[in-house]
């Protein structure tokens, strides 16, 4: 018996030693080349930050020119509306033509393409994508399409990162890690949100936590935001008055807001896919001419909207800022929401560079504003516990993002960094939980999974 016990103990000790050896070997592999990878990620972030800020400056200039042009047209002859419509159609058509002619993978957000590259389904994009994504994004978003700046910066950052990884002769695994880190740096630059950029890499792109990915993501986001703040400033994107800490008694209200935004997010995801299907049927041949004509038609409609309501066109930052500051009547904000709910999917169907995040944040803020106004008007007793409509608008931004993208940590961190609303973490967490559950129960996949599957099916 003693001999048997000794042999069993020896066997257990051997197995334990084998496990320790395996763990040690894994740790050695993770540490191998970590310093060159970290240095490369810092360079990736700095370059991505510089290009991302330049892109943001170009968008701000293009938006100012659009407002000035519309104002000039209103001061002229009545037929000046034709000039506004033609200008928007020409800019949108040019953006779509550049994409279709030189870099088809630059169409739309670019995040589904980045995810496909990371999972080995597609090769990395060539460097020509960077100028096409940059110019196409400026033309399309500057023309007034309801698209976000984060899509172009994410995809440009990924392309920059892959090129730098190849330049430093990193292996295929490290190039893939750098590519994801560059995409996160692009998101960080777009919204001045460094932690959200790193979390986006781990939660949405790579969907795993490991040392090499974490180091690269943090290094790239940190250097990107340092460059962005050096050039663009340190303030958060939105200026929100300080909000009180909502009490636990308000959890039921935030759950109800999350349920509402879960339903809206499910409908918005369906609207994007439905609009893409409709526009594809109208132009079954994917020739450059047909793609350009389709985009020009959408641009003309956006130009018509810009003539009658200039503030409703564009990415939506102005609209988000207004509701966060509590400006606007409930009926007016509801009407803006209805228009933007249609404009977002229609703009995405144009096939030009542009993301989904910024329009989502605007819709979420508007929904939260209207919901908060109803609560405060119908139940005035809750006002001391909730503050004002800004609380609901901030929570709405995060909840709608989570309902559509299905990346809860990224959504909460992103909105917190953009608004500096650190006191609203608990209501955001509550609303995002229910907003995420609703589309899952309705069996509606995350939007980027749907877009990726749709793109893969189109290539078959």
C-alpha positions in Angstrom: 0.0 0.0 0.0 2.8 2.4 0.9 4.6 1.6 -2.3 1.4 2.3 -4.2 0.8 5.6 -2.4 4.4 6.7 -3.1 4.0 5.9 -6.8 0.7 7.8 -6.9 2.3 10.8 -5.2 5.2 10.7 -7.6 2.8 10.6 -10.5 0.9 13.6 -9.2 4.1 15.5 -8.7 5.2 14.7 -12.2 1.9 16.0 -13.6 2.2 19.1 -11.5 5.8 19.7 -12.7 4.7 19.2 -16.3 1.9 21.8 -15.9 4.4 24.2 -14.3 6.8 23.7 -17.2 4.0 24.3 -19.7 2.9 27.5 -17.9 6.5 28.7 -17.7 7.0 28.0 -21.4 3.8 29.9 -22.3 4.9 32.9 -20.2 8.3 32.9 -21.9 6.7 32.9 -25.3 4.5 35.8 -24.3 7.5 37.8 -23.0 9.6 37.1 -26.1 9.8 40.2 -28.2 7.4 42.1 -26.0 9.6 45.2 -25.9 9.8 45.6 -29.7 6.1 45.0 -29.9 5.4 47.7 -27.3 7.7 50.1 -29.2 6.0 49.4 -32.5 2.6 49.9 -30.9 3.6 53.3 -29.6 4.7 54.3 -33.2 1.5 52.9 -34.6 -0.5 55.0 -32.1 1.4 58.2 -32.8 1.0 57.9 -36.6 -2.6 56.9 -36.3 -3.2 59.8 -33.9 -1.6 62.3 -36.3 -3.6 61.1 -39.3 -6.8 60.8 -37.2 -6.6 64.4 -35.9 -5.9 65.6 -39.4 -9.0 63.8 -40.6 -11.0 65.4 -37.9 -9.8 68.8 -38.7 -10.7 68.2 -42.4 -14.2 67.1 -41.4 -14.7 70.2 -39.2 -13.6 72.4 -42.1 -15.8 70.5 -44.5 -18.8 70.9 -42.2 -18.2 74.6 -41.7 -18.0 75.0 -45.5 -21.3 73.1 -45.9 -23.1 75.4 -43.4 -21.6 78.5 -45.1 -22.5 77.3 -48.6 -26.1 76.6 -47.5 -26.4 80.0 -45.8 -25.0 81.7 -49.0 -27.5 79.8 -51.1 -30.4 80.8 -48.9 -29.4 84.5 -49.4 -29.4 84.1 -53.2 -31.9 83.1 -55.8 -34.7 80.6 -55.1 -33.1 78.2 -57.6 -30.0 78.1 -55.3 -31.5 74.9 -53.9 -30.4 73.2 -57.0 -26.8 74.2 -56.3 -27.0 72.7 -52.8 -28.5 69.4 -54.1 -26.0 69.1 -56.9 -23.0 69.8 -54.7 -24.1 67.2 -52.2 -24.8 64.7 -55.0 -21.4 65.4 -56.6 -19.4 65.1 -53.3 -21.2 61.8 -52.3 -20.8 60.4 -55.8 -17.1 61.3 -55.9 -16.6 59.5 -52.6 -18.3 56.4 -53.8 -16.4 56.4 -57.1 -13.1 56.6 -55.3 -14.0 53.7 -53.2 -15.4 51.5 -56.0 -12.6 52.4 -58.3 -9.5 52.1 -56.1 -10.3 50.5 -52.7 -13.7 48.6 -52.5 -12.8 47.5 -49.0 -13.0 51.1 -47.9 -16.8 51.1 -48.2 -18.8 51.7 -45.1 -17.5 51.5 -41.6 -14.5 49.4 -42.2 -14.8 47.6 -38.8 -16.3 44.4 -40.4 -13.3 44.3 -42.8 -10.9 44.8 -39.9 -12.6 41.9 -38.0 -12.5 39.7 -41.1 -8.7 40.4 -41.4 -8.1 39.6 -37.8 -10.0 36.3 -38.1 -8.0 35.3 -41.3 -11.0 35.6 -43.7 -9.5 38.4 -45.7 -6.0 39.8 -46.4 -5.0 43.1 -44.9 -5.9 46.2 -47.0 -3.2 47.8 -49.1 -1.9 51.2 -48.2 -4.0 52.8 -50.9 -6.9 52.4 -48.6 -5.6 55.3 -46.4 -5.9 58.2 -48.8 -9.2 56.8 -50.3 -10.7 56.4 -46.8 -9.5 59.9 -45.8 -10.7 61.7 -48.9 -13.9 59.7 -49.3 -14.8 60.2 -45.7 -14.3 64.0 -46.0 -16.4 64.2 -49.1 -19.2 62.0 -47.8 -19.5 63.3 -44.2 -18.7 66.8 -45.4 -21.6 66.6 -47.8 -24.0 65.9 -44.9 -24.3 62.1 -44.8 -25.2 60.8 -41.3 -22.0 58.8 -40.8 -19.4 58.7 -38.1 -15.7 59.7 -38.2 -14.7 56.7 -36.2 -15.1 54.2 -39.1 -12.5 55.8 -41.3 -10.0 56.3 -38.4 -10.4 52.7 -37.2 -9.7 51.3 -40.7 -6.9 53.7 -41.4 -5.3 52.9 -38.1 -5.5 49.2 -38.8 -3.8 49.7 -42.2 -1.1 51.9 -40.7 -0.4 49.4 -38.0 0.0 46.5 -40.4 2.4 48.4 -42.6 4.5 49.4 -39.5 4.5 45.8 -38.3 5.8 44.6 -41.7 8.4 47.4 -41.7 9.7 46.2 -38.3 9.6 42.6 -39.5 7.3 41.4 -36.9 5.8 37.9 -37.3 2.3 37.3 -38.5 0.9 37.0 -35.0 2.4 40.3 -33.9 1.3 42.0 -37.1 -2.2 40.9 -36.3 -2.0 42.2 -32.8 -0.6 45.5 -34.0 -3.4 45.7 -36.6 -6.0 45.4 -33.8 -4.1 47.9 -31.7 -4.0 50.4 -34.6 -7.8 50.1 -35.0 -8.3 50.8 -31.3 -6.0 53.8 -31.6 -8.2 55.1 -34.4 -11.3 54.8 -32.2 -9.5 56.6 -29.4 -8.5 59.4 -31.7 -11.9 59.8 -33.2 -13.6 60.4 -29.8 -10.8 61.5 -27.6 -11.3 58.3 -25.6 -8.1 56.4 -24.9 -9.4 53.7 -22.6 -12.4 53.0 -24.8 -10.0 52.5 -27.7 -8.0 49.8 -25.8 -11.2 48.1 -24.5 -12.6 48.1 -28.0 -9.6 46.0 -29.2 -10.0 43.5 -26.4 -13.8 43.2 -26.3 -14.9 43.7 -29.9 -12.0 43.0 -32.2 -9.9 40.3 -30.6 -12.5 39.1 -28.1 -9.8 37.9 -25.7 -7.4 39.1 -23.1 -3.8 38.2 -23.3 -0.6 40.1 -22.4 0.6 40.9 -25.9 -2.7 42.2 -27.1 -3.2 44.2 -23.9 0.3 45.8 -24.1 -0.1 46.7 -27.8 -3.6 48.1 -27.3 -2.7 50.2 -24.4 0.5 51.5 -26.0 -1.2 52.4 -29.3 -4.2 54.1 -27.6 -2.0 56.0 -25.2 0.3 57.4 -27.9 -2.6 58.1 -30.2 -4.4 60.2 -27.6 -1.2 62.0 -26.6 -0.8 63.1 -30.2 -4.5 63.9 -30.5 -4.6 66.0 -27.4 -1.4 67.8 -28.4 -3.0 68.8 -31.7 -6.7 69.0 -30.8 -6.9 69.8 -27.1 -7.6 68.0 -23.8 -11.3 68.6 -23.3 -13.9 65.8 -23.8 -15.9 65.8 -26.9 -19.1 66.9 -25.1 -19.6 69.4 -22.3 -22.1 68.0 -19.9 -23.1 69.8 -16.6 -22.1 67.8 -13.5 -24.8 65.2 -12.7 -25.7 63.9 -9.2 -25.3 60.3 -8.2 -28.6 58.7 -9.0 -30.0 56.6 -6.2 -30.7 52.9 -6.4 -34.4 53.7 -6.3 -34.1 55.0 -9.9 -33.0 51.6 -11.2 -36.5 50.8 -12.4 -36.5 53.9 -14.5 -33.2 53.1 -16.1 -34.3 49.5 -16.7 -37.3 50.9 -18.6 -35.1 53.2 -20.6 -32.8 50.2 -21.4 -35.8 48.2 -22.6 -36.9 51.0 -24.9 -33.5 51.5 -26.3 -33.1 47.7 -26.8 -36.2 47.7 -29.0 -35.0 50.8 -30.9 -31.5 49.3 -31.3 -33.0 46.1 -32.7 -35.2 48.1 -35.2 -32.2 50.2 -36.2 -30.0 47.2 -36.9 -32.8 45.8 -39.1 -33.2 49.1 -40.8 -29.5 49.2 -41.8 -29.7 45.7 -43.3 -33.0 46.3 -44.9 -31.8 49.5 -46.5 -28.7 47.8 -47.8 -30.8 45.0 -49.3 -33.2 47.5 -51.0 -30.4 49.6 -52.5 -28.6 46.5 -53.7 -31.7 45.3 -55.5 -32.0 48.7 -57.2 -28.5 48.4 -58.5 -27.9 44.7 -58.9 -24.8 45.2 -61.0 -22.0 46.4 -58.8 -20.3 48.4 -61.6 -18.5 51.6 -60.7 -21.0 53.7 -62.6 -24.0 52.2 -60.8 -22.4 52.5 -57.4 -21.6 56.1 -58.2 -25.1 56.8 -59.4 -26.7 55.3 -56.3 -24.5 57.3 -54.0 -25.2 60.5 -56.0 -28.9 59.9 -55.6 -28.6 59.5 -51.9 -26.4 62.6 -51.7 -29.0 64.6 -53.6 -31.6 63.6 -50.9 -29.2 64.6 -48.2 -28.5 67.9 -50.0 -32.3 68.5 -50.1 -32.5 67.9 -46.3 -29.5 70.2 -45.7 -31.3 73.0 -47.6 -34.4 72.8 -45.4 -32.8 71.7 -42.1 -29.0 72.2 -42.1 -28.5 71.0 -38.5 -30.0 67.6 -39.3 -27.3 66.7 -41.8 -23.9 65.4 -40.9 -22.5 63.1 -38.3 -24.7 64.3 -35.5 -22.3 65.8 -32.9 -24.2 69.1 -32.9 -27.5 67.4 -32.3 -25.9 65.3 -29.5 -24.4 68.4 -27.8 -27.8 70.2 -27.9 -29.7 67.5 -26.1 -27.0 66.9 -23.6 -27.3 70.6 -22.7 -31.1 70.2 -22.4 -31.9 72.4 -25.4 -35.0 71.8 -27.6 -38.6 70.9 -27.2 -39.8 67.3 -26.9 -41.7 67.5 -30.1 -38.8 69.0 -32.0 -36.3 66.4 -30.7 -38.7 63.6 -31.5 -39.0 64.8 -35.1 -35.2 65.0 -35.4 -35.0 61.5 -34.1 -37.4 60.3 -36.7 -35.5 61.9 -39.5 -32.1 60.7 -38.3 -33.4 57.2 -37.8 -34.1 57.0 -41.6 -31.1 59.2 -42.6 -28.5 56.9 -40.9 -29.2 53.7 -42.7 -29.8 55.6 -46.0 -26.4 57.2 -45.6 -24.7 53.9 -44.9 -26.2 52.4 -48.0 -24.4 55.0 -50.1 -21.2 52.8 -50.0 -19.0 55.7 -49.0 -16.5 55.7 -46.0 -18.2 56.4 -42.7 -19.0 54.8 -39.4 -22.0 54.0 -37.3 -21.0 55.1 -33.9 -21.6 58.9 -34.1 -25.1 58.6 -35.5 -25.9 56.0 -32.9 -24.8 58.3 -30.1 -27.0 61.1 -31.4 -30.1 58.8 -31.6 -29.4 57.5 -28.1 -29.0 60.9 -26.7 -32.3 62.1 -28.3 -34.2 59.0 -27.1 -32.9 59.6 -23.5 -33.8 63.3 -23.7 -37.4 62.5 -24.7 -37.7 59.7 -22.2 -36.3 62.0 -19.5 -38.6 64.8 -20.4 -41.6 62.5 -20.1 -40.5 61.2 -16.7 -39.8 64.7 -15.3 -43.1 66.1 -16.6 -45.3 63.2 -15.6 -43.5 62.3 -12.4 -42.0 65.6 -11.1 -41.2 63.9 -7.8 -38.2 62.0 -9.3 -36.4 65.2 -10.4 -34.2 65.6 -7.2 -33.1 62.0 -7.6 -32.3 62.1 -11.3 -31.0 65.6 -12.0 -32.2 66.7 -15.4 -32.6 65.3 -18.9 -28.8 65.3 -19.4 -28.7 62.2 -17.2 -31.1 60.3 -19.4 -29.4 61.5 -22.6 -26.0 60.2 -21.4 -27.4 56.9 -20.4 -29.3 56.7 -23.7 -26.1 57.1 -25.6 -24.5 54.2 -24.0 -27.6 51.9 -24.0 -28.3 52.3 -27.8 -24.7 51.7 -28.6 -24.7 48.5 -26.6 -28.1 47.4 -28.1 -26.7 47.7 -31.7 -23.0 46.9 -31.3 -23.3 44.5 -28.4 -20.0 45.7 -26.8 -21.2 46.8 -23.3 -17.8 47.7 -21.7 -16.7 49.7 -24.7 -20.0 51.5 -24.9 -20.0 52.5 -21.2 -16.3 53.5 -21.2 -16.7 55.4 -24.5 -19.7 57.5 -23.3 -18.1 58.1 -19.9 -14.9 59.5 -21.5 -16.8 61.5 -24.1 -19.0 63.2 -21.5 -16.9 63.0 -18.3 -20.0 61.7 -16.6 -18.4 59.4 -14.1 -21.3 59.7 -11.7 -23.6 57.9 -14.1 -21.8 54.5 -14.3 -24.5 52.7 -12.3 -27.5 53.9 -14.4 -25.5 53.2 -17.6 -24.7 49.7 -16.4 -28.4 49.1 -15.6 -29.7 50.4 -18.9 -27.0 48.7 -21.0 -27.8 45.4 -19.4 -31.5 45.5 -20.4 -30.6 47.1 -23.8 -28.4 44.2 -24.6 -30.8 41.5 -23.5 -33.7 42.7 -25.7 -32.1 42.2 -29.1 -30.6 38.9 -27.9 -34.1 37.7 -27.1 -35.3 38.9 -30.5 -32.4 36.9 -32.0 -30.9 39.9 -33.7 -27.1 39.6 -34.0 -24.6 42.4 -33.3 -24.6 44.8 -36.3 -20.9 44.1 -37.2 -21.6 40.3 -37.2 -24.5 40.9 -39.6 -22.5 43.2 -41.9 -19.6 40.8 -41.9 -21.8 37.8 -42.8 -23.5 39.9 -45.4 -20.2 40.8 -47.0 -19.0 37.2 -46.9 -22.2 36.0 -48.6 -21.8 38.7 -51.3 -18.3 37.3 -52.2 -19.6 33.8 -52.7 
